[in-house]
Amino acid sequence: MFRKAQHNDAQAKLDAFNRSLAIIEFDLDGTILSANQNFLSILGYDLEEIRGKHHRMFVDAAHGASADYTAFWDQLRSGRHVAGEFPRINKTGQRVWLEATYNPILDASGKPVRVMKLGADITAKKNETDRLMTMIDGMPIAVMTVDPYDDFKINYINKTSRTTLATIEQHLPIKVSEMLGRSFDVFHKNPHHQRNLLADNSRLPHRAKIKVGPDTLDLRVSAINGPDGRYIGPMVTWGVITAELEMAAEVSRVVAAVGAAVEEMQLSAESMSRSAEEARQRASSVANSSEQMTASIQEISGQVGRVSERAQRISAQAEATDTTVRQLAENARKVDTVVAMIRSIADQTNLLALNATIEAARAGAAGRGFAVVAAEVKALAEQTARATGDISTQIAAIQSATGNAVDAIGTITAAVTELSGLTLSMASAVEEQAASTEEMSGNIAGVSSAATATGSLVESVRSIADGLSAQTISLGASVEKFVRVQ
């Protein structure tokens, strides 16, 4: 009865396993003997499709032909169990995951006679875990985990970690390929402080920068807690920030250079502002002088115009006088001709009077009265001759004077003509000067306006420089903050 009770109890336990687990039995050579419905449902087979066939039908061909697979069955035949997570191929060729134990069944003498596999379908869980692990493994962030309950051994290194560590492997105490399964103590001369830190999740998260050869690594340590809140272990994320620090240093140098340039720009702006103000004041002074010059030129222009008009009138009068004098010379010449005729007549008269006197003398007393008349006529002829001589002398003087007057008037006319030409040239030059002065006044006004505008622009530049200076200071502070954060 006692044995019957034990049998019933064992059967009850087996039934409980049969309801919740996938169960399959094999001969020691791997031949399938039986399988429960849970196993058949997971793999998608009927019992008759698998009974009598080898376990190899559930694995891929490469694994089924491998030495590992042979060793697997050798271990079971020796009476040792095998446990773990196993990928298996279902009827449709898809992969399913079973968390299982392969347990040798012993006879009364302790000899293995069969193998029973108890398993559970973890495909969904495994796929989710694999998806998460694939995501973590492919993250651009280097990730590493250690087990604080197993001598702080490194139990996971993602792909980014391996790739990044390979670039600084010559400065590490061990090769990257040797890290998995090694205690993280290998990286520390005195790991006591690091062990205490990583063993206590209340001290996490923690951040530190460490030097590895010429490079700087930024380490961030976070706690991994299970669903029940139990501390599972630390996760280290890290990166090589050498380039970032060098860039920050370079940015700091650039910021300093920009700050110096801004300061110089501010000084230049102040100098430009003063120069612009001086230019505006000088332009204003020159504009006043230009206005006075313009007024003077206009007055000179008026005077030159009046002189030109007078010179033209004098020239006209000189020409008229020249004509009159020339007429006077011509008349004097004509008078001289008449005087010459009178002189000739007087000479003939004098000759006749002389002849008459001679004849009167010959006549004697009878000719006395005639002699007296002849003497008077002779005297009158002599007076006439003397008078005509004087007239001739005067006319010669008049002719000489009129000649000189003609020459003088010609000289005056030429001088007046030249003066008129000069005044016209001067008037033209004055007009050009007036136009130039007006243009200069406009330019000076433009200079004054430009100087004022320059002053405004300089103020704008100074404002921009002040703003840039403030931004430079802010940028410098941001860079310092970036360096601290990094």
WOUR-V393616 format. One record per pair of residues at least 6 apart in sequence whose ideal C-beta (glycine too) atoms are under 8 Angstrom apart, sorted by the first residue. I is the first residue (numbers start at 1). J is the second residue. If there is no record, write none. Layout:
i=I j=J
i=I j=J
This chain:
i=17 j=23
i=17 j=118
i=18 j=36
i=18 j=38
i=19 j=38
i=20 j=38
i=20 j=120
i=21 j=36
i=21 j=38
i=21 j=118
i=21 j=119
i=21 j=120
i=22 j=35
i=22 j=36
i=22 j=38
i=22 j=39
i=22 j=42
i=22 j=98
i=22 j=100
i=22 j=117
i=22 j=118
i=22 j=119
i=22 j=120
i=22 j=121
i=23 j=35
i=23 j=36
i=23 j=38
i=23 j=39
i=23 j=116
i=23 j=117
i=23 j=118
i=23 j=119
i=24 j=32
i=24 j=34
i=24 j=35
i=24 j=36
i=24 j=39
i=24 j=116
i=24 j=117
i=25 j=32
i=25 j=33
i=25 j=34
i=25 j=35
i=25 j=105
i=25 j=114
i=25 j=115
i=25 j=116
i=25 j=117
i=26 j=32
i=26 j=33
i=26 j=55
i=26 j=114
i=26 j=115
i=26 j=116
i=26 j=117
i=27 j=33
i=27 j=114
i=27 j=115
i=28 j=73
i=28 j=76
i=28 j=77
i=28 j=112
i=28 j=113
i=28 j=114
i=28 j=115
i=29 j=54
i=29 j=73
i=30 j=54
i=30 j=55
i=30 j=56
i=30 j=73
i=31 j=52
i=31 j=53
i=31 j=54
i=31 j=55
i=32 j=50
i=32 j=51
i=32 j=52
i=32 j=53
i=32 j=54
i=32 j=55
i=33 j=51
i=33 j=114
i=34 j=47
i=34 j=51
i=35 j=45
i=35 j=47
i=35 j=50
i=35 j=51
i=39 j=119
i=40 j=46
i=40 j=47
i=40 j=50
i=42 j=90
i=42 j=96
i=42 j=98
i=42 j=121
i=43 j=50
i=43 j=58
i=43 j=88
i=43 j=90
i=43 j=91
i=43 j=96
i=44 j=90
i=44 j=91
i=44 j=92
i=45 j=90
i=45 j=91
i=49 j=91
i=50 j=57
i=55 j=73
i=56 j=64
i=56 j=69
i=57 j=89
i=58 j=88
i=58 j=89
i=59 j=69
i=59 j=87
i=59 j=88
i=59 j=89
i=60 j=89
i=63 j=69
i=72 j=82
i=75 j=82
i=76 j=82
i=76 j=102
i=76 j=104
i=76 j=112
i=76 j=115
i=77 j=104
i=77 j=112
i=78 j=112
i=79 j=104
i=79 j=106
i=79 j=110
i=79 j=111
i=79 j=112
i=80 j=104
i=81 j=101
i=81 j=102
i=81 j=103
i=81 j=104
i=82 j=101
i=82 j=102
i=83 j=100
i=83 j=101
i=83 j=102
i=84 j=99
i=84 j=100
i=85 j=97
i=85 j=98
i=85 j=99
i=85 j=100
i=85 j=122
i=85 j=126
i=86 j=97
i=86 j=98
i=86 j=99
i=86 j=100
i=86 j=119
i=87 j=95
i=87 j=96
i=87 j=97
i=88 j=95
i=88 j=96
i=88 j=97
i=88 j=98
i=89 j=95
i=89 j=96
i=90 j=96
i=95 j=123
i=96 j=121
i=96 j=123
i=97 j=121
i=97 j=122
i=97 j=123
i=97 j=125
i=97 j=126
i=97 j=127
i=98 j=119
i=98 j=120
i=98 j=121
i=98 j=122
i=99 j=119
i=99 j=120
i=99 j=122
i=100 j=117
i=100 j=118
i=100 j=119
i=100 j=120
i=101 j=117
i=101 j=118
i=101 j=119
i=102 j=115
i=102 j=116
i=102 j=117
i=103 j=115
i=103 j=116
i=103 j=117
i=103 j=118
i=104 j=112
i=104 j=114
i=104 j=115
i=105 j=112
i=105 j=113
i=105 j=114
i=105 j=115
i=105 j=116
i=106 j=112
i=106 j=113
i=107 j=113
i=136 j=143
i=136 j=158
i=137 j=158
i=137 j=159
i=138 j=158
i=138 j=159
i=138 j=160
i=139 j=158
i=139 j=160
i=140 j=160
i=141 j=160
i=141 j=237
i=141 j=239
i=142 j=158
i=142 j=160
i=142 j=161
i=142 j=164
i=142 j=165
i=142 j=237
i=142 j=238
i=142 j=239
i=143 j=156
i=143 j=157
i=143 j=158
i=143 j=160
i=143 j=161
i=143 j=235
i=143 j=236
i=143 j=237
i=144 j=154
i=144 j=156
i=144 j=157
i=144 j=158
i=144 j=161
i=144 j=235
i=144 j=236
i=144 j=237
i=144 j=238
i=145 j=154
i=145 j=155
i=145 j=156
i=145 j=224
i=145 j=233
i=145 j=234
i=145 j=235
i=145 j=236
i=146 j=152
i=146 j=153
i=146 j=154
i=146 j=155
i=146 j=184
i=146 j=198
i=146 j=233
i=146 j=234
i=146 j=236
i=147 j=153
i=147 j=155
i=147 j=233
i=148 j=198
i=148 j=199
i=148 j=231
i=148 j=233
i=148 j=234
i=149 j=233
i=151 j=183
i=152 j=183
i=152 j=184
i=152 j=185
i=152 j=191
i=152 j=195
i=152 j=198
i=153 j=181
i=153 j=182
i=153 j=183
i=153 j=184
i=154 j=179
i=154 j=180
i=154 j=181
i=154 j=182
i=154 j=183
i=154 j=184
i=155 j=180
i=155 j=181
i=155 j=233
i=156 j=180
i=157 j=165
i=157 j=176
i=157 j=179
i=157 j=180
i=161 j=238
i=162 j=176
i=164 j=239
i=164 j=240
i=165 j=172
i=165 j=176
i=165 j=179
i=166 j=176
i=167 j=240
i=168 j=212
i=168 j=213
i=168 j=215
i=168 j=240
i=169 j=175
i=169 j=176
i=170 j=213
i=171 j=212
i=171 j=213
i=171 j=214
i=171 j=215
i=172 j=187
i=172 j=212
i=173 j=186
i=173 j=187
i=174 j=182
i=174 j=186
i=184 j=191
i=184 j=194
i=184 j=198
i=185 j=191
i=185 j=194
i=185 j=195
i=188 j=194
i=197 j=203
i=197 j=204
i=197 j=206
i=197 j=221
i=198 j=204
i=198 j=221
i=198 j=233
i=198 j=234
i=201 j=223
i=201 j=225
i=201 j=231
i=201 j=234
i=204 j=221
i=204 j=222
i=204 j=223
i=204 j=234
i=205 j=220
i=205 j=221
i=205 j=222
i=205 j=223
i=206 j=220
i=206 j=221
i=207 j=218
i=207 j=219
i=207 j=220
i=207 j=221
i=208 j=219
i=208 j=221
i=209 j=216
i=209 j=217
i=209 j=218
i=209 j=219
i=209 j=241
i=209 j=486
i=210 j=216
i=210 j=217
i=210 j=219
i=211 j=217
i=214 j=242
i=215 j=240
i=215 j=242
i=216 j=240
i=216 j=241
i=216 j=242
i=216 j=245
i=217 j=238
i=217 j=239
i=217 j=240
i=217 j=241
i=218 j=238
i=218 j=239
i=218 j=241
i=218 j=486
i=219 j=236
i=219 j=237
i=219 j=238
i=220 j=236
i=220 j=237
i=220 j=238
i=221 j=234
i=221 j=235
i=221 j=236
i=222 j=234
i=222 j=235
i=222 j=237
i=223 j=231
i=223 j=234
i=223 j=235
i=224 j=231
i=224 j=232
i=224 j=233
i=224 j=234
i=224 j=235
i=225 j=231
i=225 j=232
i=226 j=232
i=241 j=486
i=244 j=486
i=245 j=483
i=245 j=486
i=248 j=479
i=248 j=482
i=248 j=483
i=248 j=486
i=249 j=483
i=251 j=475
i=251 j=479
i=252 j=476
i=252 j=479
i=252 j=480
i=252 j=483
i=255 j=472
i=255 j=475
i=255 j=476
i=255 j=479
i=256 j=476
i=258 j=468
i=258 j=472
i=258 j=475
i=259 j=469
i=259 j=472
i=259 j=473
i=259 j=476
i=262 j=465
i=262 j=468
i=262 j=469
i=262 j=472
i=263 j=469
i=265 j=461
i=265 j=465
i=265 j=468
i=266 j=462
i=266 j=465
i=266 j=466
i=266 j=469
i=269 j=458
i=269 j=461
i=269 j=462
i=269 j=465
i=270 j=462
i=272 j=454
i=272 j=458
i=272 j=461
i=273 j=455
i=273 j=458
i=273 j=459
i=273 j=462
i=276 j=451
i=276 j=452
i=276 j=454
i=276 j=455
i=276 j=458
i=277 j=451
i=277 j=455
i=279 j=447
i=279 j=451
i=279 j=454
i=280 j=448
i=280 j=451
i=280 j=452
i=280 j=455
i=283 j=444
i=283 j=445
i=283 j=447
i=283 j=448
i=283 j=451
i=284 j=448
i=286 j=444
i=287 j=441
i=287 j=444
i=287 j=445
i=287 j=448
i=290 j=437
i=290 j=440
i=290 j=441
i=290 j=444
i=291 j=441
i=293 j=437
i=294 j=434
i=294 j=437
i=294 j=438
i=294 j=441
i=297 j=430
i=297 j=433
i=297 j=434
i=297 j=437
i=298 j=434
i=300 j=430
i=301 j=427
i=301 j=430
i=301 j=431
i=301 j=434
i=304 j=423
i=304 j=426
i=304 j=427
i=304 j=430
i=305 j=427
i=307 j=419
i=307 j=423
i=308 j=420
i=308 j=423
i=308 j=424
i=308 j=426
i=308 j=427
i=311 j=416
i=311 j=419
i=311 j=420
i=311 j=423
i=312 j=420
i=314 j=412
i=314 j=416
i=315 j=413
i=315 j=416
i=315 j=417
i=315 j=420
i=318 j=409
i=318 j=412
i=318 j=413
i=318 j=416
i=319 j=413
i=321 j=409
i=322 j=406
i=322 j=409
i=322 j=410
i=322 j=413
i=325 j=402
i=325 j=405
i=325 j=406
i=325 j=409
i=326 j=402
i=326 j=406
i=328 j=398
i=328 j=402
i=329 j=398
i=329 j=399
i=329 j=402
i=329 j=403
i=329 j=406
i=332 j=395
i=332 j=398
i=332 j=399
i=332 j=402
i=333 j=399
i=335 j=391
i=335 j=395
i=336 j=392
i=336 j=395
i=336 j=396
i=336 j=399
i=339 j=388
i=339 j=391
i=339 j=392
i=339 j=395
i=340 j=388
i=340 j=392
i=342 j=384
i=342 j=388
i=343 j=384
i=343 j=385
i=343 j=388
i=343 j=389
i=343 j=392
i=345 j=384
i=346 j=381
i=346 j=382
i=346 j=384
i=346 j=385
i=346 j=388
i=347 j=381
i=347 j=385
i=349 j=377
i=349 j=378
i=349 j=380
i=349 j=381
i=349 j=384
i=350 j=378
i=350 j=381
i=350 j=382
i=350 j=385
i=352 j=377
i=353 j=374
i=353 j=375
i=353 j=377
i=353 j=378
i=353 j=381
i=354 j=374
i=354 j=378
i=356 j=370
i=356 j=371
i=356 j=373
i=356 j=374
i=356 j=377
i=357 j=371
i=357 j=374
i=357 j=375
i=357 j=378
i=359 j=367
i=359 j=370
i=360 j=367
i=360 j=368
i=360 j=370
i=360 j=371
i=360 j=374
i=361 j=367
i=361 j=371
i=363 j=370
